[in-house]
Amino acid sequence: MLERAEIIRKEYLRHDKKFPHVWCPGCGNGIVMGALLRGIHGLNLSKDEVVLASGIGCSGRMPTYIDFNTIHTTHGRALTFCTGIKLAKPELTVITVMGDGDATAIGGNHFIHAARRNIDLTAIIINNSTYGMTGGQYSPTTPFGSKSTTSVYGHVEHAFSIAELAVTAGASFVARGTVYHAVHLEEMIQQAIRTRGFSVVEVISNCHVQHGRRNKLGGAVEMITSYKENAVLVGKAAKMSPEELEGKFTIGVLANVKKPISTEQYQRVIVEARKNSHKNSSEKEKNGIKRYEE
Amino acid sequence: MTNNDKNTNAEKEPPASTPKSAKKKRKLYTVTFFHNWCKSCGLCSAFCIKKIILKDETGRPYIEDMDSCTGCRFCEIHCPDFAITIKNRHPVRRSTDDNG
């Protein structure tokens, strides 16, 4: 009998795509990819039912390695492509993998409006606080005062929280996880896929090569250990004082609300519009002819 | 508080008095490293709770004391390169060492 790790390696990965993958040694993207595959394996979805899309960036390489229906789109536009896929084939499970710069800077508008419309998608946003692939420029989630190639004297702007942005924008399900809490992350991804409506999973990940090295946060091991120390579960954080929570972040389910889904509402509109068009087709034709004559 | 302390002490005692039965029931695991995909990032050896994953001079992981593995699968789940597999292992029976 095959172990789960062997099944995932043999069934879900594309072995003709030059493994080992391109990510740096110790990169959290690989851990997120593992959690995603284990989550989908646990949900018993067939490979043909799942669509995985990504934008540009380190995380954009993920669909290349996974044997689902995959699409590697332009920078920041993964959600727009996914909206189209979901409207054309509503029966598919559509998952988007984005980086923090991809989702909130270049695709920021698409992200908040996808949340507002409540499209039935799952967005996994890997937040490593920097643009890793292009050489460590600051991104919208780079913390205040930290150094990057475009903020050599310390970052002068403030970061925003992706998960809280998604809650405010109106997403159905919002959760946050870290790469240290990989089993928890797997559960969050499973819940997000099961939830009908726009679901966001923000994953705090490490970029020790670009972000960690410039800010003296240590290597992959030190950065991942810091997530263990600084992450607080949502239920526990509610009982803690603001002083205790300083420098820490919450993990777990931040929002879970039931709302009408725009893709389903759109299908309803199509059905109703077709009914009306059959009823009024003769009247409309007459009106149209009249207008032409006028 | 004192009652709780007493209870925890009472619970801790039985496993210490019967180590043989615990040892017999303990499961054994085999950890396999797929070195072609390994990038020697060091996450497995850093986070191993038993600290049995060691690094050679090039940083590649290896295990000497395989029987100490508890099968927590932390390394398997956290390996970014899908290079670790953990399997159940059955102890070798009829070993010549036991008979002399």
Chai-1 contact restraints between the chains, C-beta under 6 A:
chainA,res_idxA,chainB,res_idxB,connection_type,confidence,min_distance_angstrom,max_distance_angstrom,comment,restraint_id
A,E3,B,T85,contact,1.0,0.0,6.0,A-B,restraint_1
A,E3,B,K87,contact,1.0,0.0,6.0,A-B,restraint_2
A,A5,B,E76,contact,1.0,0.0,6.0,A-B,restraint_3
A,A5,B,T85,contact,1.0,0.0,6.0,A-B,restraint_4
A,E6,B,T85,contact,1.0,0.0,6.0,A-B,restraint_5
A,R9,B,F82,contact,1.0,0.0,6.0,A-B,restraint_6
A,F19,B,W37,contact,1.0,0.0,6.0,A-B,restraint_7
A,P20,B,W37,contact,1.0,0.0,6.0,A-B,restraint_8
A,P20,B,D81,contact,1.0,0.0,6.0,A-B,restraint_9
A,P25,B,K39,contact,1.0,0.0,6.0,A-B,restraint_10
A,P25,B,C41,contact,1.0,0.0,6.0,A-B,restraint_11
A,G26,B,C41,contact,1.0,0.0,6.0,A-B,restraint_12
A,G26,B,L43,contact,1.0,0.0,6.0,A-B,restraint_13
A,C27,B,P80,contact,1.0,0.0,6.0,A-B,restraint_14
A,G30,B,P80,contact,1.0,0.0,6.0,A-B,restraint_15
A,G30,B,D81,contact,1.0,0.0,6.0,A-B,restraint_16
A,I31,B,H78,contact,1.0,0.0,6.0,A-B,restraint_17
A,I31,B,P80,contact,1.0,0.0,6.0,A-B,restraint_18
A,A182,B,I77,contact,1.0,0.0,6.0,A-B,restraint_19
A,A182,B,H78,contact,1.0,0.0,6.0,A-B,restraint_20
A,A220,B,C41,contact,1.0,0.0,6.0,A-B,restraint_21
A,V221,B,A46,contact,1.0,0.0,6.0,A-B,restraint_22
